[in-house]
């Protein structure tokens, strides 16, 4: 399964419908959570996804039925994960499912959407302009519409792709050492500098956050500055992700075997002096990208 993420540009009416969908999903989620809690108090038994689906029959015509069913799937998985953590003796935080203040995504599990050239049709929302910067390969299984903190909207397609075994073009091998001054040092002596995107934007970020703290709570100016801070954070994240994608892609295309040092990153982040630099470097994300790109690259 591979996920493709594309930027979409909904119109004002479509944004209103999406927001309405998010709010309905939030209310349904909280309703099902409340139902499950009350049922356990009375019967000492847990509800499953099918019980939730039966409870929601005939609910709300403003939202697609598949989207509603996905909400029951989300809350049933939340309880499954909770029970799994209860059984795990090493897990300290059990994390009982909580009521949601907001929901910023909806999922069409099987139907209710269609992709036509530069338009994405979503049931109950309409035809949304989409920027397809690459070709979708494989069978589309689900579609998730997401909104980030910077009020940008994305379509995420979960695609089932045939697993083809391919021989790598190169026989080269390389070892990688992660660092903070140099992001990586290769065993052949080559070094890649750490771009430090967060630290470079820190002065501007602090200035915006100071101005935000002076704004009256609930005012329009405060909402504007919250959005400006969110956009700057989003820009930093995009810069970092772009750097990591390109670096991991080049490495997996150039070398057939990549060895990387084993680090206990969670323990290292506890160091107050280094936590910000380690988080900015995003070693864990880089390792994950290397892992899946090494499997899919030929």
N, C-alpha and C positions, 0 to 999 in steps of 0.2 A: 504494500500500500504506500502510495506517494501522495503528498499534498502539494497542490499548485495554488499559489496565492496571487491574486490580481486586484489592482485598484479599480473601484467602481465609483461612478459619479452620479448619485441619485439626485433628482430634482426636488424642489421644495415639497411637493405633494407626496413624493415617494419617501422623503425623509420623515414626514409626518406619519406615514403608514408604517415605516420601519420602527419609529419610536413607539407607536401604538402597539406593534407586535412585541417589542421588548417588554413594555409594561404589562401586557397581558400574560406573557410567559413568566414574568416575575410573580404576578398575583397567583397564577396557577401553581407555580413551584411552592410558594408559601402555603397555599391551601392544601396541597398534597402532603407537605411536611407536617402541617397541623393535624391532618387526618391520620397520618401514620402514628404520630405521638399519642393522640387520643385513643386510637384503636389498641395500641400496646398497653396503655393504662387500664383499659377495660378488659381485654382478652389475653394479654401477655403474649400476643402473637404479632409477627411482623407482616406487613403488606408487601407484595411483589409488584412488578411492572404491570401485570395483567389486572390486578386489583385497581391500580391507579387508572389504567385505560378504561375499565368499566365505569369508574367513578366519573370520568370526563366525557362520557358519551353525550353527544348533543350540545356540547359546550361551545359557545362563541363562534359565530360565522365570520367574524372579521379576520380570522387567522386560519391558515391552512391546517387541515386535520393532521398531516404528517408532522408539522411543527409542534403541535400540541402533544402528539405521541412522543416526540423527542424529549419533551420536558419530563414526562414520566420515566423515560429511560435515564435521564440525568439524575433524578432524585433516587431511583432504585440503585444506580451505580454508587451514589454518595453513601447510601446505607451499606452496600456491599463492602466498600472500602473501609467504612467505619468498623464493621464486624471483623474484617481482616486484620485491622490494626489492634482490635481488642485481643485477638488470639496471639498476636506477635508480642512476646514478652520483652523484646528489645526496643519496642516502640514506646516512647515516653508520652508523646502527644497523641491521644486517641482521636480527637477531632470529630465530635458529634456534628452532623449536618446542621447548618445555621439558616435562619431566615435571611432572604436576600433583600438588600436595599435597592439594588438595581441589577438589571440584566442588559448586557451589551452585545448579545449574539443570539441568532436563531439558526436552527439547522433543519434542512429538508433531507430526511434520511433516504428516501427512495424516489419520490416524484414531486411535482409541483414547481419544477424549474426546467428551463430549456435555454441552450446557448445558441444564438444565431449571429454569426459574424461579430459585429461590434456591440451587440445588445444581449443582455442577460434577462430573460423573462423569469420573474418570480411570482407565483400565485399570490393574489391579494395585494401585490405591490406594484407590478407593471414591468415594462421594459426599461432596464437600467443600462446606461452606457458603461461599457467595460473596456479596459485597456489590456488587450491580450498581447503581452510582450514576448510570449513564447507559445509553442504549440503544445496542446494537451495530448498526451500519449497514454492510451489505455482506456479502460471502461470506468466512467464516472459513477461512483457509488453514492456519495453524499455531497451536499453543498451547505456551507456555513457562511452566513453573512455576519461580519463583525464590524464594530465601531470602536476605534481607539480613543485615547484621552484627548487627542488633537482633533477630534471630530472628523476623522477620515474613515471611509468605509472600504471594506475589502471583501472579496468573494474567495473563499477557500474551498477548492474541489479536492475531495478525497478520491483518488484514482487507483483502481486495481490494475497493476501492470504485470505482464508476463516476466518471470524471472529467467532471463537468458544468461547462460554461462559464457563469458567471453574471455579470451586470453589477452592479457595486458601487452601492449605494444613494446613496453620496456622491460628489461631485466635488472634495472638499477635498484639498489637498496639504500635506505637512508635512516639515520637516527636523528631524533629531535629533542632538544633540551629547551624547556620553557623558561622564560625569565621576565623581568620587569623593565630593565634597561633595554635589552634586546628582546623583542617578543619571542623569537625563536632563534636558536643557534643550531645549525645543521652539523652533522658529523663530518661533512666535507670542508667545514670552516666558514661557510657562508652564513651571514647574519641578516635578519629582518628586524628593522627598528620597530619599537613599540609606538604606535601613533598617538596614544594618550588623548583620545578625543574628549573625554569628560574633563580632564585637567585643563586642556586648552580652552574649553568653553566655561570653565568654573567661574571666572570673574564676571562674565556676562550673566551667568545663571544666578549668582549671588545678588547681583544688582537687581535683577528682575524679582527675585524672591523677597528682597527688602522692600521694594515698591509694592509688592503684593500684600505684605504684612501690614502696610499702612492703610489699605483700603477697607472701607466699612463692610462688614459681613452682610451678604445678601444684596449688595449694590451691583449695578451693571458694570461699573469699573472693575470691581473685584472679579467678576466673571470673565471680563476681557483679559485680565492679567493671569488668571488661572489657565486660560486657553493659551496665552503666550508662553507661559512656563512649560505647559504640556507640549507645545510645538517644538520648543528648544530641546526638551528631553527626547522627543521623537526624532529630531534631526540627529542628535548625538547617537542614538541607538541605530538609526539607519546607516550612519557613517561606519560605525563599528561592525555592523552585520555585513555591510558591503565588503569591507576589508577582509573579514574572516572567510566569507564565501569565496572571494577571489584567490586568497592564499591557499585555502584547503583544496580548491579545484586544481590549481597549478601543481600542487604537491602530488595529488592523487593521479594526475595525468602524467607526471614525470617519473614517478617511482612505483614499482610493482609491490614493494614491501616497505612499510614505514613503521619504525619502532619509536615509541614515545615514552618518556619517563612516567612512572606512576606517582601521582601526587595526591595527598589528602587535602584537597582544596577547601573543604568545609572547616577543617581544623586550622588551616592557614589564615582563613578569613577572620578568625577570632582575634588575630593580632591587630590591635587598633592602629598601629603605625602603618601597616601594609594593606589593611582591608579595602580601602578605597582604590588603591592601585591595582590590587588583584581583581576586584570586581570590574574595574575599567578594562582590564586586559581580557576578561571573559575567556579564561583558559578552558573551562568546562564546555562552553559552547563550541569552541574551536575543536576540541577533542571529539565532540558529538558529530560535528560537520565532517571531520576527517573520516570517522567511522562509517557513516552512511555513504559518503562519496567514494570511499575505497571499495565498497561492495558494489555500487552501481556503475562505476567507471570501468571502461574496457580499454 
